[in-house]
Amino acid sequence: MSEDSDDTDGERVVFAMLVGVTFGAALGTTVLQDITQGIVAGVVVGTLVALVFPAWTDRLFETVTDKLEE
């Protein structure tokens, strides 16, 4: 595994965690009535999604990166 792929894997996992935190905070506020539990759940789910579905996470990461660069 090259050094660049390690950076990409790390970016992908952190990106998925941040997306998970965003949705987890919203879920925690609206459904659970406790934002902390929502954030923790979001981090866990985001990390699992990044590890289990790397292709999907890469596509979403590239889409968001392209939109931010416009």
mmCIF file of the N, C-alpha and C atoms, coordinates in Angstrom:
data_MODEL
# 
_entry.id   MODEL 
# 
loop_
_atom_site.group_PDB 
_atom_site.id 
_atom_site.type_symbol 
_atom_site.label_atom_id 
_atom_site.label_alt_id 
_atom_site.label_comp_id 
_atom_site.label_asym_id 
_atom_site.label_entity_id 
_atom_site.label_seq_id 
_atom_site.pdbx_PDB_ins_code 
_atom_site.Cartn_x 
_atom_site.Cartn_y 
_atom_site.Cartn_z 
_atom_site.occupancy 
_atom_site.B_iso_or_equiv 
_atom_site.pdbx_formal_charge 
_atom_site.auth_seq_id 
_atom_site.auth_comp_id 
_atom_site.auth_asym_id 
_atom_site.auth_atom_id 
_atom_site.pdbx_PDB_model_num 
ATOM 1   N N  . MET A 1 1  ? 0.846   -1.164 0.000  1.00 0.00 ? 1  MET A N  1 
ATOM 2   C CA . MET A 1 1  ? 0.000   0.000  0.000  1.00 0.00 ? 1  MET A CA 1 
ATOM 3   C C  . MET A 1 1  ? 0.896   1.233  0.000  1.00 0.00 ? 1  MET A C  1 
ATOM 4   N N  . SER A 1 2  ? 0.625   2.178  -0.863 1.00 0.00 ? 2  SER A N  1 
ATOM 5   C CA . SER A 1 2  ? 1.463   3.364  -0.954 1.00 0.00 ? 2  SER A CA 1 
ATOM 6   C C  . SER A 1 2  ? 1.045   4.405  0.080  1.00 0.00 ? 2  SER A C  1 
ATOM 7   N N  . GLU A 1 3  ? 1.905   5.393  0.227  1.00 0.00 ? 3  GLU A N  1 
ATOM 8   C CA . GLU A 1 3  ? 1.634   6.450  1.199  1.00 0.00 ? 3  GLU A CA 1 
ATOM 9   C C  . GLU A 1 3  ? 0.406   7.269  0.797  1.00 0.00 ? 3  GLU A C  1 
ATOM 10  N N  . ASP A 1 4  ? 0.204   7.494  -0.521 1.00 0.00 ? 4  ASP A N  1 
ATOM 11  C CA . ASP A 1 4  ? -0.956  8.262  -0.987 1.00 0.00 ? 4  ASP A CA 1 
ATOM 12  C C  . ASP A 1 4  ? -2.262  7.551  -0.675 1.00 0.00 ? 4  ASP A C  1 
ATOM 13  N N  . SER A 1 5  ? -2.296  6.238  -0.795 1.00 0.00 ? 5  SER A N  1 
ATOM 14  C CA . SER A 1 5  ? -3.541  5.522  -0.506 1.00 0.00 ? 5  SER A CA 1 
ATOM 15  C C  . SER A 1 5  ? -3.857  5.576  0.985  1.00 0.00 ? 5  SER A C  1 
ATOM 16  N N  . ASP A 1 6  ? -2.831  5.627  1.850  1.00 0.00 ? 6  ASP A N  1 
ATOM 17  C CA . ASP A 1 6  ? -3.080  5.788  3.281  1.00 0.00 ? 6  ASP A CA 1 
ATOM 18  C C  . ASP A 1 6  ? -3.740  7.118  3.569  1.00 0.00 ? 6  ASP A C  1 
ATOM 19  N N  . ASP A 1 7  ? -3.271  8.177  2.889  1.00 0.00 ? 7  ASP A N  1 
ATOM 20  C CA . ASP A 1 7  ? -3.864  9.494  3.069  1.00 0.00 ? 7  ASP A CA 1 
ATOM 21  C C  . ASP A 1 7  ? -5.314  9.493  2.593  1.00 0.00 ? 7  ASP A C  1 
ATOM 22  N N  . THR A 1 8  ? -5.571  8.865  1.468  1.00 0.00 ? 8  THR A N  1 
ATOM 23  C CA . THR A 1 8  ? -6.926  8.811  0.925  1.00 0.00 ? 8  THR A CA 1 
ATOM 24  C C  . THR A 1 8  ? -7.854  8.034  1.847  1.00 0.00 ? 8  THR A C  1 
ATOM 25  N N  . ASP A 1 9  ? -7.382  6.920  2.382  1.00 0.00 ? 9  ASP A N  1 
ATOM 26  C CA . ASP A 1 9  ? -8.201  6.135  3.302  1.00 0.00 ? 9  ASP A CA 1 
ATOM 27  C C  . ASP A 1 9  ? -8.518  6.950  4.550  1.00 0.00 ? 9  ASP A C  1 
ATOM 28  N N  . GLY A 1 10 ? -7.546  7.650  5.068  1.00 0.00 ? 10 GLY A N  1 
ATOM 29  C CA . GLY A 1 10 ? -7.769  8.478  6.252  1.00 0.00 ? 10 GLY A CA 1 
ATOM 30  C C  . GLY A 1 10 ? -8.752  9.599  5.976  1.00 0.00 ? 10 GLY A C  1 
ATOM 31  N N  . GLU A 1 11 ? -8.603  10.250 4.825  1.00 0.00 ? 11 GLU A N  1 
ATOM 32  C CA . GLU A 1 11 ? -9.528  11.325 4.460  1.00 0.00 ? 11 GLU A CA 1 
ATOM 33  C C  . GLU A 1 11 ? -10.948 10.781 4.314  1.00 0.00 ? 11 GLU A C  1 
ATOM 34  N N  . ARG A 1 12 ? -11.066 9.611  3.709  1.00 0.00 ? 12 ARG A N  1 
ATOM 35  C CA . ARG A 1 12 ? -12.384 9.006  3.493  1.00 0.00 ? 12 ARG A CA 1 
ATOM 36  C C  . ARG A 1 12 ? -13.061 8.695  4.823  1.00 0.00 ? 12 ARG A C  1 
ATOM 37  N N  . VAL A 1 13 ? -12.314 8.142  5.760  1.00 0.00 ? 13 VAL A N  1 
ATOM 38  C CA . VAL A 1 13 ? -12.887 7.794  7.063  1.00 0.00 ? 13 VAL A CA 1 
ATOM 39  C C  . VAL A 1 13 ? -13.272 9.056  7.831  1.00 0.00 ? 13 VAL A C  1 
ATOM 40  N N  . VAL A 1 14 ? -12.397 10.056 7.824  1.00 0.00 ? 14 VAL A N  1 
ATOM 41  C CA . VAL A 1 14 ? -12.714 11.309 8.527  1.00 0.00 ? 14 VAL A CA 1 
ATOM 42  C C  . VAL A 1 14 ? -13.919 11.982 7.889  1.00 0.00 ? 14 VAL A C  1 
ATOM 43  N N  . PHE A 1 15 ? -13.990 11.979 6.563  1.00 0.00 ? 15 PHE A N  1 
ATOM 44  C CA . PHE A 1 15 ? -15.139 12.559 5.877  1.00 0.00 ? 15 PHE A CA 1 
ATOM 45  C C  . PHE A 1 15 ? -16.434 11.847 6.280  1.00 0.00 ? 15 PHE A C  1 
ATOM 46  N N  . ALA A 1 16 ? -16.402 10.528 6.292  1.00 0.00 ? 16 ALA A N  1 
ATOM 47  C CA . ALA A 1 16 ? -17.597 9.768  6.671  1.00 0.00 ? 16 ALA A CA 1 
ATOM 48  C C  . ALA A 1 16 ? -17.968 10.032 8.127  1.00 0.00 ? 16 ALA A C  1 
ATOM 49  N N  . MET A 1 17 ? -16.984 10.192 8.981  1.00 0.00 ? 17 MET A N  1 
ATOM 50  C CA . MET A 1 17 ? -17.271 10.508 10.384 1.00 0.00 ? 17 MET A CA 1 
ATOM 51  C C  . MET A 1 17 ? -17.938 11.881 10.503 1.00 0.00 ? 17 MET A C  1 
ATOM 52  N N  . LEU A 1 18 ? -17.453 12.857 9.736  1.00 0.00 ? 18 LEU A N  1 
ATOM 53  C CA . LEU A 1 18 ? -18.041 14.198 9.785  1.00 0.00 ? 18 LEU A CA 1 
ATOM 54  C C  . LEU A 1 18 ? -19.469 14.209 9.248  1.00 0.00 ? 18 LEU A C  1 
ATOM 55  N N  . VAL A 1 19 ? -19.693 13.464 8.172  1.00 0.00 ? 19 VAL A N  1 
ATOM 56  C CA . VAL A 1 19 ? -21.065 13.348 7.658  1.00 0.00 ? 19 VAL A CA 1 
ATOM 57  C C  . VAL A 1 19 ? -21.944 12.666 8.705  1.00 0.00 ? 19 VAL A C  1 
ATOM 58  N N  . GLY A 1 20 ? -21.412 11.625 9.336  1.00 0.00 ? 20 GLY A N  1 
ATOM 59  C CA . GLY A 1 20 ? -22.149 10.936 10.393 1.00 0.00 ? 20 GLY A CA 1 
ATOM 60  C C  . GLY A 1 20 ? -22.461 11.846 11.562 1.00 0.00 ? 20 GLY A C  1 
ATOM 61  N N  . VAL A 1 21 ? -21.519 12.704 11.943 1.00 0.00 ? 21 VAL A N  1 
ATOM 62  C CA . VAL A 1 21 ? -21.758 13.650 13.039 1.00 0.00 ? 21 VAL A CA 1 
ATOM 63  C C  . VAL A 1 21 ? -22.871 14.619 12.673 1.00 0.00 ? 21 VAL A C  1 
ATOM 64  N N  . THR A 1 22 ? -22.864 15.090 11.446 1.00 0.00 ? 22 THR A N  1 
ATOM 65  C CA . THR A 1 22 ? -23.905 16.037 11.007 1.00 0.00 ? 22 THR A CA 1 
ATOM 66  C C  . THR A 1 22 ? -25.289 15.405 11.092 1.00 0.00 ? 22 THR A C  1 
ATOM 67  N N  . PHE A 1 23 ? -25.418 14.230 10.493 1.00 0.00 ? 23 PHE A N  1 
ATOM 68  C CA . PHE A 1 23 ? -26.719 13.559 10.542 1.00 0.00 ? 23 PHE A CA 1 
ATOM 69  C C  . PHE A 1 23 ? -27.050 13.076 11.950 1.00 0.00 ? 23 PHE A C  1 
ATOM 70  N N  . GLY A 1 24 ? -26.045 12.650 12.691 1.00 0.00 ? 24 GLY A N  1 
ATOM 71  C CA . GLY A 1 24 ? -26.267 12.199 14.063 1.00 0.00 ? 24 GLY A CA 1 
ATOM 72  C C  . GLY A 1 24 ? -26.729 13.323 14.968 1.00 0.00 ? 24 GLY A C  1 
ATOM 73  N N  . ALA A 1 25 ? -26.176 14.516 14.781 1.00 0.00 ? 25 ALA A N  1 
ATOM 74  C CA . ALA A 1 25 ? -26.612 15.659 15.585 1.00 0.00 ? 25 ALA A CA 1 
ATOM 75  C C  . ALA A 1 25 ? -28.067 16.004 15.287 1.00 0.00 ? 25 ALA A C  1 
ATOM 76  N N  . ALA A 1 26 ? -28.432 15.966 14.009 1.00 0.00 ? 26 ALA A N  1 
ATOM 77  C CA . ALA A 1 26 ? -29.825 16.237 13.643 1.00 0.00 ? 26 ALA A CA 1 
ATOM 78  C C  . ALA A 1 26 ? -30.746 15.158 14.202 1.00 0.00 ? 26 ALA A C  1 
ATOM 79  N N  . LEU A 1 27 ? -30.348 13.912 14.061 1.00 0.00 ? 27 LEU A N  1 
ATOM 80  C CA . LEU A 1 27 ? -31.145 12.799 14.583 1.00 0.00 ? 27 LEU A CA 1 
ATOM 81  C C  . LEU A 1 27 ? -31.243 12.885 16.102 1.00 0.00 ? 27 LEU A C  1 
ATOM 82  N N  . GLY A 1 28 ? -30.135 13.152 16.745 1.00 0.00 ? 28 GLY A N  1 
ATOM 83  C CA . GLY A 1 28 ? -30.125 13.234 18.200 1.00 0.00 ? 28 GLY A CA 1 
ATOM 84  C C  . GLY A 1 28 ? -31.004 14.357 18.725 1.00 0.00 ? 28 GLY A C  1 
ATOM 85  N N  . THR A 1 29 ? -31.008 15.474 18.020 1.00 0.00 ? 29 THR A N  1 
ATOM 86  C CA . THR A 1 29 ? -31.816 16.603 18.455 1.00 0.00 ? 29 THR A CA 1 
ATOM 87  C C  . THR A 1 29 ? -33.299 16.339 18.251 1.00 0.00 ? 29 THR A C  1 
ATOM 88  N N  . THR A 1 30 ? -33.658 15.790 17.095 1.00 0.00 ? 30 THR A N  1 
ATOM 89  C CA . THR A 1 30 ? -35.076 15.640 16.775 1.00 0.00 ? 30 THR A CA 1 
ATOM 90  C C  . THR A 1 30 ? -35.707 14.379 17.345 1.00 0.00 ? 30 THR A C  1 
ATOM 91  N N  . VAL A 1 31 ? -35.000 13.273 17.278 1.00 0.00 ? 31 VAL A N  1 
ATOM 92  C CA . VAL A 1 31 ? -35.602 11.994 17.661 1.00 0.00 ? 31 VAL A CA 1 
ATOM 93  C C  . VAL A 1 31 ? -35.236 11.589 19.088 1.00 0.00 ? 31 VAL A C  1 
ATOM 94  N N  . LEU A 1 32 ? -33.966 11.620 19.381 1.00 0.00 ? 32 LEU A N  1 
ATOM 95  C CA . LEU A 1 32 ? -33.504 11.122 20.676 1.00 0.00 ? 32 LEU A CA 1 
ATOM 96  C C  . LEU A 1 32 ? -33.602 12.163 21.794 1.00 0.00 ? 32 LEU A C  1 
ATOM 97  N N  . GLN A 1 33 ? -33.761 13.419 21.424 1.00 0.00 ? 33 GLN A N  1 
ATOM 98  C CA . GLN A 1 33 ? -33.790 14.524 22.381 1.00 0.00 ? 33 GLN A CA 1 
ATOM 99  C C  . GLN A 1 33 ? -32.488 14.629 23.178 1.00 0.00 ? 33 GLN A C  1 
ATOM 100 N N  . ASP A 1 34 ? -31.398 14.102 22.625 1.00 0.00 ? 34 ASP A N  1 
ATOM 101 C CA . ASP A 1 34 ? -30.083 14.170 23.252 1.00 0.00 ? 34 ASP A CA 1 
ATOM 102 C C  . ASP A 1 34 ? -29.040 14.213 22.148 1.00 0.00 ? 34 ASP A C  1 
ATOM 103 N N  . ILE A 1 35 ? -28.475 15.381 21.926 1.00 0.00 ? 35 ILE A N  1 
ATOM 104 C CA . ILE A 1 35 ? -27.544 15.557 20.810 1.00 0.00 ? 35 ILE A CA 1 
ATOM 105 C C  . ILE A 1 35 ? -26.277 14.723 20.987 1.00 0.00 ? 35 ILE A C  1 
ATOM 106 N N  . THR A 1 36 ? -25.851 14.508 22.219 1.00 0.00 ? 36 THR A N  1 
ATOM 107 C CA . THR A 1 36 ? -24.621 13.752 22.460 1.00 0.00 ? 36 THR A CA 1 
ATOM 108 C C  . THR A 1 36 ? -24.738 12.315 21.959 1.00 0.00 ? 36 THR A C  1 
ATOM 109 N N  . GLN A 1 37 ? -25.837 11.659 22.255 1.00 0.00 ? 37 GLN A N  1 
ATOM 110 C CA . GLN A 1 37 ? -26.036 10.287 21.772 1.00 0.00 ? 37 GLN A CA 1 
ATOM 111 C C  . GLN A 1 37 ? -26.103 10.258 20.256 1.00 0.00 ? 37 GLN A C  1 
ATOM 112 N N  . GLY A 1 38 ? -26.714 11.264 19.657 1.00 0.00 ? 38 GLY A N  1 
ATOM 113 C CA . GLY A 1 38 ? -26.793 11.327 18.198 1.00 0.00 ? 38 GLY A CA 1 
ATOM 114 C C  . GLY A 1 38 ? -25.429 11.485 17.560 1.00 0.00 ? 38 GLY A C  1 
ATOM 115 N N  . ILE A 1 39 ? -24.571 12.318 18.150 1.00 0.00 ? 39 ILE A N  1 
ATOM 116 C CA . ILE A 1 39 ? -23.228 12.516 17.605 1.00 0.00 ? 39 ILE A CA 1 
ATOM 117 C C  . ILE A 1 39 ? -22.409 11.240 17.717 1.00 0.00 ? 39 ILE A C  1 
ATOM 118 N N  . VAL A 1 40 ? -22.475 10.581 18.864 1.00 0.00 ? 40 VAL A N  1 
ATOM 119 C CA . VAL A 1 40 ? -21.736 9.327  19.042 1.00 0.00 ? 40 VAL A CA 1 
ATOM 120 C C  . VAL A 1 40 ? -22.221 8.280  18.043 1.00 0.00 ? 40 VAL A C  1 
ATOM 121 N N  . ALA A 1 41 ? -23.518 8.153  17.891 1.00 0.00 ? 41 ALA A N  1 
ATOM 122 C CA . ALA A 1 41 ? -24.068 7.194  16.923 1.00 0.00 ? 41 ALA A CA 1 
ATOM 123 C C  . ALA A 1 41 ? -23.640 7.561  15.508 1.00 0.00 ? 41 ALA A C  1 
ATOM 124 N N  . GLY A 1 42 ? -23.628 8.850  15.193 1.00 0.00 ? 42 GLY A N  1 
ATOM 125 C CA . GLY A 1 42 ? -23.215 9.296  13.863 1.00 0.00 ? 42 GLY A CA 1 
ATOM 126 C C  . GLY A 1 42 ? -21.768 8.963  13.561 1.00 0.00 ? 42 GLY A C  1 
ATOM 127 N N  . VAL A 1 43 ? -20.889 9.135  14.532 1.00 0.00 ? 43 VAL A N  1 
ATOM 128 C CA . VAL A 1 43 ? -19.472 8.801  14.337 1.00 0.00 ? 43 VAL A CA 1 
ATOM 129 C C  . VAL A 1 43 ? -19.311 7.303  14.106 1.00 0.00 ? 43 VAL A C  1 
ATOM 130 N N  . VAL A 1 44 ? -19.994 6.505  14.900 1.00 0.00 ? 44 VAL A N  1 
ATOM 131 C CA . VAL A 1 44 ? -19.892 5.048  14.760 1.00 0.00 ? 44 VAL A CA 1 
ATOM 132 C C  . VAL A 1 44 ? -20.430 4.603  13.398 1.00 0.00 ? 44 VAL A C  1 
ATOM 133 N N  . VAL A 1 45 ? -21.608 5.071  13.036 1.00 0.00 ? 45 VAL A N  1 
ATOM 134 C CA . VAL A 1 45 ? -22.209 4.674  11.760 1.00 0.00 ? 45 VAL A CA 1 
ATOM 135 C C  . VAL A 1 45 ? -21.368 5.190  10.596 1.00 0.00 ? 45 VAL A C  1 
ATOM 136 N N  . GLY A 1 46 ? -20.907 6.436  10.674 1.00 0.00 ? 46 GLY A N  1 
ATOM 137 C CA . GLY A 1 46 ? -20.073 6.983  9.603  1.00 0.00 ? 46 GLY A CA 1 
ATOM 138 C C  . GLY A 1 46 ? -18.796 6.197  9.394  1.00 0.00 ? 46 GLY A C  1 
ATOM 139 N N  . THR A 1 47 ? -18.155 5.802  10.477 1.00 0.00 ? 47 THR A N  1 
ATOM 140 C CA . THR A 1 47 ? -16.931 5.008  10.381 1.00 0.00 ? 47 THR A CA 1 
ATOM 141 C C  . THR A 1 47 ? -17.211 3.638  9.777  1.00 0.00 ? 47 THR A C  1 
ATOM 142 N N  . LEU A 1 48 ? -18.284 3.003  10.229 1.00 0.00 ? 48 LEU A N  1 
ATOM 143 C CA . LEU A 1 48 ? -18.641 1.692  9.673  1.00 0.00 ? 48 LEU A CA 1 
ATOM 144 C C  . LEU A 1 48 ? -18.969 1.777  8.188  1.00 0.00 ? 48 LEU A C  1 
ATOM 145 N N  . VAL A 1 49 ? -19.681 2.819  7.785  1.00 0.00 ? 49 VAL A N  1 
ATOM 146 C CA . VAL A 1 49 ? -20.015 2.988  6.368  1.00 0.00 ? 49 VAL A CA 1 
ATOM 147 C C  . VAL A 1 49 ? -18.742 3.170  5.549  1.00 0.00 ? 49 VAL A C  1 
ATOM 148 N N  . ALA A 1 50 ? -17.799 3.956  6.058  1.00 0.00 ? 50 ALA A N  1 
ATOM 149 C CA . ALA A 1 50 ? -16.551 4.173  5.324  1.00 0.00 ? 50 ALA A CA 1 
ATOM 150 C C  . ALA A 1 50 ? -15.755 2.882  5.170  1.00 0.00 ? 50 ALA A C  1 
ATOM 151 N N  . LEU A 1 51 ? -15.813 2.027  6.167  1.00 0.00 ? 51 LEU A N  1 
ATOM 152 C CA . LEU A 1 51 ? -15.051 0.781  6.103  1.00 0.00 ? 51 LEU A CA 1 
ATOM 153 C C  . LEU A 1 51 ? -15.755 -0.302 5.291  1.00 0.00 ? 51 LEU A C  1 
ATOM 154 N N  . VAL A 1 52 ? -17.083 -0.339 5.359  1.00 0.00 ? 52 VAL A N  1 
ATOM 155 C CA . VAL A 1 52 ? -17.838 -1.396 4.684  1.00 0.00 ? 52 VAL A CA 1 
ATOM 156 C C  . VAL A 1 52 ? -18.137 -1.038 3.222  1.00 0.00 ? 52 VAL A C  1 
ATOM 157 N N  . PHE A 1 53 ? -18.376 0.238  2.951  1.00 0.00 ? 53 PHE A N  1 
ATOM 158 C CA . PHE A 1 53 ? -18.718 0.695  1.603  1.00 0.00 ? 53 PHE A CA 1 
ATOM 159 C C  . PHE A 1 53 ? -17.714 1.732  1.115  1.00 0.00 ? 53 PHE A C  1 
ATOM 160 N N  . PRO A 1 54 ? -16.460 1.347  0.894  1.00 0.00 ? 54 PRO A N  1 
ATOM 161 C CA . PRO A 1 54 ? -15.454 2.344  0.514  1.00 0.00 ? 54 PRO A CA 1 
ATOM 162 C C  . PRO A 1 54 ? -15.714 3.003  -0.843 1.00 0.00 ? 54 PRO A C  1 
ATOM 163 N N  . ALA A 1 55 ? -16.253 2.270  -1.799 1.00 0.00 ? 55 ALA A N  1 
ATOM 164 C CA . ALA A 1 55 ? -16.508 2.855  -3.118 1.00 0.00 ? 55 ALA A CA 1 
ATOM 165 C C  . ALA A 1 55 ? -17.575 3.937  -3.029 1.00 0.00 ? 55 ALA A C  1 
ATOM 166 N N  . TRP A 1 56 ? -18.633 3.687  -2.300 1.00 0.00 ? 56 TRP A N  1 
ATOM 167 C CA . TRP A 1 56 ? -19.704 4.662  -2.134 1.00 0.00 ? 56 TRP A CA 1 
ATOM 168 C C  . TRP A 1 56 ? -19.178 5.911  -1.417 1.00 0.00 ? 56 TRP A C  1 
ATOM 169 N N  . THR A 1 57 ? -18.371 5.696  -0.387 1.00 0.00 ? 57 THR A N  1 
ATOM 170 C CA . THR A 1 57 ? -17.812 6.818  0.362  1.00 0.00 ? 57 THR A CA 1 
ATOM 171 C C  . THR A 1 57 ? -16.860 7.620  -0.511 1.00 0.00 ? 57 THR A C  1 
ATOM 172 N N  . ASP A 1 58 ? -16.057 6.948  -1.334 1.00 0.00 ? 58 ASP A N  1 
ATOM 173 C CA . ASP A 1 58 ? -15.150 7.652  -2.239 1.00 0.00 ? 58 ASP A CA 1 
ATOM 174 C C  . ASP A 1 58 ? -15.914 8.510  -3.234 1.00 0.00 ? 58 ASP A C  1 
ATOM 175 N N  . ARG A 1 59 ? -16.997 7.973  -3.796 1.00 0.00 ? 59 ARG A N  1 
ATOM 176 C CA . ARG A 1 59 ? -17.800 8.755  -4.746 1.00 0.00 ? 59 ARG A CA 1 
ATOM 177 C C  . ARG A 1 59 ? -18.397 9.987  -4.087 1.00 0.00 ? 59 ARG A C  1 
ATOM 178 N N  . LEU A 1 60 ? -18.946 9.828  -2.892 1.00 0.00 ? 60 LEU A N  1 
ATOM 179 C CA . LEU A 1 60 ? -19.524 10.959 -2.181 1.00 0.00 ? 60 LEU A CA 1 
ATOM 180 C C  . LEU A 1 60 ? -18.454 11.987 -1.822 1.00 0.00 ? 60 LEU A C  1 
ATOM 181 N N  . PHE A 1 61 ? -17.291 11.510 -1.390 1.00 0.00 ? 61 PHE A N  1 
ATOM 182 C CA . PHE A 1 61 ? -16.178 12.390 -1.050 1.00 0.00 ? 61 PHE A CA 1 
ATOM 183 C C  . PHE A 1 61 ? -15.737 13.195 -2.271 1.00 0.00 ? 61 PHE A C  1 
ATOM 184 N N  . GLU A 1 62 ? -15.598 12.533 -3.417 1.00 0.00 ? 62 GLU A N  1 
ATOM 185 C CA . GLU A 1 62 ? -15.193 13.221 -4.652 1.00 0.00 ? 62 GLU A CA 1 
ATOM 186 C C  . GLU A 1 62 ? -16.248 14.226 -5.089 1.00 0.00 ? 62 GLU A C  1 
ATOM 187 N N  . THR A 1 63 ? -17.516 13.882 -4.977 1.00 0.00 ? 63 THR A N  1 
ATOM 188 C CA . THR A 1 63 ? -18.581 14.801 -5.354 1.00 0.00 ? 63 THR A CA 1 
ATOM 189 C C  . THR A 1 63 ? -18.554 16.052 -4.504 1.00 0.00 ? 63 THR A C  1 
ATOM 190 N N  . VAL A 1 64 ? -18.429 15.876 -3.209 1.00 0.00 ? 64 VAL A N  1 
ATOM 191 C CA . VAL A 1 64 ? -18.394 17.025 -2.297 1.00 0.00 ? 64 VAL A CA 1 
ATOM 192 C C  . VAL A 1 64 ? -17.151 17.865 -2.541 1.00 0.00 ? 64 VAL A C  1 
ATOM 193 N N  . THR A 1 65 ? -16.014 17.224 -2.744 1.00 0.00 ? 65 THR A N  1 
ATOM 194 C CA . THR A 1 65 ? -14.770 17.951 -3.009 1.00 0.00 ? 65 THR A CA 1 
ATOM 195 C C  . THR A 1 65 ? -14.881 18.762 -4.302 1.00 0.00 ? 65 THR A C  1 
ATOM 196 N N  . ASP A 1 66 ? -15.444 18.167 -5.341 1.00 0.00 ? 66 ASP A N  1 
ATOM 197 C CA . ASP A 1 66 ? -15.620 18.891 -6.603 1.00 0.00 ? 66 ASP A CA 1 
ATOM 198 C C  . ASP A 1 66 ? -16.536 20.085 -6.435 1.00 0.00 ? 66 ASP A C  1 
ATOM 199 N N  . LYS A 1 67 ? -17.619 19.921 -5.692 1.00 0.00 ? 67 LYS A N  1 
ATOM 200 C CA . LYS A 1 67 ? -18.549 21.034 -5.477 1.00 0.00 ? 67 LYS A CA 1 
ATOM 201 C C  . LYS A 1 67 ? -17.907 22.153 -4.671 1.00 0.00 ? 67 LYS A C  1 
ATOM 202 N N  . LEU A 1 68 ? -17.076 21.799 -3.713 1.00 0.00 ? 68 LEU A N  1 
ATOM 203 C CA . LEU A 1 68 ? -16.415 22.816 -2.903 1.00 0.00 ? 68 LEU A CA 1 
ATOM 204 C C  . LEU A 1 68 ? -15.345 23.572 -3.688 1.00 0.00 ? 68 LEU A C  1 
ATOM 205 N N  . GLU A 1 69 ? -14.761 22.937 -4.673 1.00 0.00 ? 69 GLU A N  1 
ATOM 206 C CA . GLU A 1 69 ? -13.725 23.573 -5.487 1.00 0.00 ? 69 GLU A CA 1 
ATOM 207 C C  . GLU A 1 69 ? -14.293 24.483 -6.566 1.00 0.00 ? 69 GLU A C  1 
ATOM 208 N N  . GLU A 1 70 ? -15.587 24.396 -6.838 1.00 0.00 ? 70 GLU A N  1 
ATOM 209 C CA . GLU A 1 70 ? -16.207 25.245 -7.876 1.00 0.00 ? 70 GLU A CA 1 
ATOM 210 C C  . GLU A 1 70 ? -16.292 26.667 -7.424 1.00 0.00 ? 70 GLU A C  1 
# 
